[in-house]
Amino acid sequence: MKSIYNNGYRVGNRNAYGVGVYCSPNIETAAEYSDEFYGYNGKKYKIVLQNRVRPSAIKKASDNGGPDDYWYIESGKDIRPYSICVKEC
């Protein structure tokens, strides 16, 4: 999260279904890519960022043989985090 906070979203290097910043409308799918951490109470959690995405910028991985709930956004300028979701594991 520190990198996203400091630099915004950037296109990664594992672009399996199209070049862009990958995200999902499904919190369960997004949580699969989040590391677990222990909270102050000894319970495990994951953090998932909720994003605003320019609707016209959404590309669906399913158009290129990918899963239905993977999206990619070709420019980091078209996706912005606006909420932090904390999920108990």
C-alpha positions in Angstrom: 0.0 0.0 0.0 2.9 2.3 0.7 3.9 2.3 -3.0 0.3 3.0 -4.1 0.1 5.8 -1.6 3.4 7.4 -2.8 3.2 6.7 -6.5 -0.3 5.8 -7.4 -1.2 2.7 -9.4 1.3 1.6 -12.0 1.1 -1.0 -14.7 2.7 -4.3 -13.5 4.8 -6.8 -15.4 2.5 -9.9 -15.2 -0.2 -8.7 -17.7 -1.7 -12.1 -18.5 -4.9 -10.8 -20.2 -4.0 -7.3 -21.3 -1.6 -4.6 -20.2 -2.8 -2.5 -17.3 -3.5 -2.1 -13.6 -5.6 -5.2 -12.6 -8.5 -5.0 -10.2 -11.8 -6.8 -9.5 -15.4 -5.8 -8.7 -15.3 -8.9 -6.3 -13.8 -8.3 -2.9 -13.1 -12.1 -2.5 -11.0 -12.1 -5.7 -9.1 -8.9 -4.6 -8.5 -10.4 -1.2 -6.7 -13.4 -2.8 -3.9 -10.9 -3.7 -3.6 -9.4 -0.3 -1.2 -10.6 2.4 -2.5 -11.5 5.8 -1.4 -9.7 8.9 -2.1 -10.0 12.6 -4.1 -7.2 14.3 -3.7 -6.0 17.9 -6.1 -8.6 19.1 -4.2 -11.6 17.6 -6.7 -12.1 14.8 -5.6 -12.3 11.1 -6.8 -9.7 8.6 -6.3 -8.7 5.0 -6.6 -5.2 3.5 -8.3 -4.6 0.2 -8.5 -1.2 -1.5 -11.8 -0.1 -2.9 -11.3 1.9 -6.1 -13.1 4.4 -8.3 -12.5 3.5 -11.9 -13.4 5.6 -15.0 -16.1 3.3 -16.5 -15.0 3.9 -20.1 -11.5 2.7 -19.1 -12.6 -0.8 -17.9 -11.3 -3.7 -19.9 -12.5 -7.2 -19.0 -10.0 -10.0 -18.9 -12.8 -12.4 -20.0 -12.6 -10.7 -23.5 -9.1 -12.2 -23.7 -9.8 -15.6 -22.2 -9.4 -14.6 -18.5 -11.8 -14.8 -15.5 -15.0 -12.9 -15.5 -14.1 -10.9 -12.4 -10.7 -9.6 -13.5 -10.6 -6.2 -14.9 -7.6 -4.2 -16.1 -7.3 -0.5 -16.6 -4.7 0.5 -19.2 -3.6 3.8 -17.4 -3.1 4.3 -13.7 -4.7 7.7 -14.1 -8.1 6.0 -14.6 -8.2 4.3 -11.3 -8.1 5.8 -7.8 -8.3 4.2 -4.3 -10.9 5.8 -2.1 -11.5 3.3 0.7 -9.7 0.8 2.8 -11.5 -2.4 3.5 -10.2 -4.5 6.4 -11.4 -8.1 6.2 -11.0 -10.7 9.0 -9.6 -14.0 7.9 
